[in-house]
Amino acid sequence: MTMQVADGDQSTRERILAATAEVLGRNGMTKLSLSEVALQAGVSRPTLYRWFASKKDLLDAFVVWERKFYERAITDATADLPACEKLDAALRVIVEYQQSYPGLRMIDIEPALVIKRLSRVIPLMRGRLERLAQGPDRGVAVATAVRVAISHYLVRSDDGADFLNQLRHAAGVKHFAP
């Protein structure tokens, strides 16, 4: 999964939002530069301002875009799978997302802001995974897996296989071939 956008298939707005993830990963929210976002997106500042009148507007739109990106990745990964395999597919998306998404480095730059955002993200993540989980203890299993995912986000590991195995164990998911 990559936040790169293909030329010709994505709008200027999408390019700007994808570039925002890159710049946030380098500088954080406080030091976000609209000039740097425009440069990263390959657009002029006036073009950026046509889409987003202010830094606040850009960040507000980015939060929505980021959530939709994650939801779309989960939906795509779980489409056409048997119910018993959907949670495992979603856990693989979480690992890939955390290992490749540039905005996740913000925890190193602005930990207080990121931790504040987690209070809004955790319930959304838990709710999304609960819809994919099965069994009588699925709420507890999913809550535990979310905690493992957050732990890996806060204290990053480059071992994606170990991360995935920990998520599977926490969620009580048996490994299915991809």
Contacts in CASP RR format, 6 or more apart in sequence:
PFRMAT RR
TARGET T0000
AUTHOR 0000-0000-0000
METHOD contacts of the structure
MODEL  1
MTMQVADGDQSTRERILAATAEVLGRNGMTKLSLSEVALQAGVSRPTLYR
WFASKKDLLDAFVVWERKFYERAITDATADLPACEKLDAALRVIVEYQQS
YPGLRMIDIEPALVIKRLSRVIPLMRGRLERLAQGPDRGVAVATAVRVAI
SHYLVRSDDGADFLNQLRHAAGVKHFAP
1 73 0 8 1.000
1 93 0 8 1.000
1 96 0 8 1.000
1 97 0 8 1.000
1 100 0 8 1.000
1 101 0 8 1.000
2 100 0 8 1.000
3 18 0 8 1.000
3 21 0 8 1.000
3 22 0 8 1.000
3 69 0 8 1.000
3 100 0 8 1.000
3 101 0 8 1.000
3 102 0 8 1.000
4 18 0 8 1.000
5 14 0 8 1.000
5 15 0 8 1.000
5 18 0 8 1.000
10 18 0 8 1.000
12 41 0 8 1.000
12 43 0 8 1.000
12 47 0 8 1.000
12 51 0 8 1.000
13 51 0 8 1.000
13 61 0 8 1.000
14 65 0 8 1.000
15 41 0 8 1.000
15 42 0 8 1.000
15 43 0 8 1.000
16 37 0 8 1.000
16 38 0 8 1.000
16 41 0 8 1.000
16 43 0 8 1.000
16 48 0 8 1.000
16 51 0 8 1.000
16 52 0 8 1.000
16 58 0 8 1.000
17 61 0 8 1.000
17 62 0 8 1.000
17 65 0 8 1.000
17 66 0 8 1.000
18 41 0 8 1.000
19 37 0 8 1.000
19 38 0 8 1.000
19 40 0 8 1.000
19 41 0 8 1.000
19 42 0 8 1.000
20 32 0 8 1.000
20 37 0 8 1.000
20 58 0 8 1.000
20 59 0 8 1.000
20 62 0 8 1.000
21 62 0 8 1.000
21 66 0 8 1.000
21 101 0 8 1.000
21 102 0 8 1.000
21 103 0 8 1.000
22 40 0 8 1.000
22 102 0 8 1.000
22 103 0 8 1.000
23 32 0 8 1.000
23 33 0 8 1.000
23 36 0 8 1.000
23 37 0 8 1.000
23 40 0 8 1.000
24 32 0 8 1.000
24 62 0 8 1.000
24 102 0 8 1.000
24 103 0 8 1.000
24 106 0 8 1.000
25 102 0 8 1.000
25 103 0 8 1.000
25 104 0 8 1.000
25 105 0 8 1.000
25 106 0 8 1.000
25 109 0 8 1.000
26 102 0 8 1.000
26 105 0 8 1.000
26 109 0 8 1.000
27 33 0 8 1.000
27 36 0 8 1.000
27 109 0 8 1.000
28 106 0 8 1.000
28 109 0 8 1.000
28 110 0 8 1.000
28 113 0 8 1.000
29 59 0 8 1.000
29 106 0 8 1.000
29 110 0 8 1.000
29 113 0 8 1.000
30 110 0 8 1.000
30 113 0 8 1.000
32 55 0 8 1.000
32 58 0 8 1.000
32 59 0 8 1.000
34 45 0 8 1.000
34 48 0 8 1.000
34 49 0 8 1.000
34 52 0 8 1.000
34 55 0 8 1.000
34 58 0 8 1.000
35 45 0 8 1.000
37 48 0 8 1.000
37 58 0 8 1.000
38 44 0 8 1.000
38 45 0 8 1.000
38 47 0 8 1.000
38 48 0 8 1.000
41 48 0 8 1.000
48 58 0 8 1.000
52 58 0 8 1.000
52 61 0 8 1.000
67 124 0 8 1.000
70 93 0 8 1.000
70 97 0 8 1.000
71 128 0 8 1.000
73 93 0 8 1.000
73 97 0 8 1.000
74 90 0 8 1.000
74 93 0 8 1.000
74 128 0 8 1.000
74 132 0 8 1.000
77 89 0 8 1.000
77 90 0 8 1.000
77 92 0 8 1.000
77 93 0 8 1.000
78 86 0 8 1.000
78 89 0 8 1.000
78 90 0 8 1.000
78 132 0 8 1.000
81 89 0 8 1.000
83 134 0 8 1.000
84 134 0 8 1.000
84 176 0 8 1.000
85 176 0 8 1.000
86 132 0 8 1.000
87 129 0 8 1.000
87 132 0 8 1.000
87 133 0 8 1.000
87 134 0 8 1.000
87 142 0 8 1.000
87 171 0 8 1.000
87 173 0 8 1.000
88 168 0 8 1.000
88 173 0 8 1.000
88 174 0 8 1.000
88 175 0 8 1.000
88 176 0 8 1.000
90 128 0 8 1.000
90 129 0 8 1.000
90 132 0 8 1.000
91 145 0 8 1.000
91 164 0 8 1.000
91 167 0 8 1.000
91 168 0 8 1.000
91 171 0 8 1.000
91 173 0 8 1.000
92 164 0 8 1.000
92 178 0 8 1.000
94 149 0 8 1.000
94 167 0 8 1.000
95 160 0 8 1.000
95 163 0 8 1.000
95 164 0 8 1.000
95 167 0 8 1.000
97 104 0 8 1.000
98 104 0 8 1.000
98 149 0 8 1.000
98 152 0 8 1.000
98 153 0 8 1.000
98 156 0 8 1.000
98 163 0 8 1.000
99 158 0 8 1.000
99 160 0 8 1.000
99 163 0 8 1.000
104 153 0 8 1.000
104 156 0 8 1.000
106 113 0 8 1.000
106 114 0 8 1.000
107 114 0 8 1.000
107 153 0 8 1.000
107 154 0 8 1.000
107 156 0 8 1.000
118 150 0 8 1.000
122 146 0 8 1.000
122 150 0 8 1.000
125 146 0 8 1.000
125 149 0 8 1.000
126 139 0 8 1.000
126 142 0 8 1.000
126 143 0 8 1.000
126 146 0 8 1.000
127 142 0 8 1.000
129 142 0 8 1.000
129 145 0 8 1.000
129 146 0 8 1.000
129 171 0 8 1.000
130 138 0 8 1.000
130 139 0 8 1.000
130 142 0 8 1.000
133 139 0 8 1.000
133 141 0 8 1.000
133 142 0 8 1.000
133 171 0 8 1.000
141 170 0 8 1.000
141 171 0 8 1.000
141 172 0 8 1.000
142 171 0 8 1.000
144 170 0 8 1.000
144 171 0 8 1.000
145 167 0 8 1.000
145 170 0 8 1.000
145 171 0 8 1.000
147 170 0 8 1.000
148 166 0 8 1.000
148 167 0 8 1.000
148 170 0 8 1.000
149 167 0 8 1.000
152 163 0 8 1.000
152 166 0 8 1.000
157 163 0 8 1.000
167 173 0 8 1.000
168 174 0 8 1.000
168 175 0 8 1.000
END
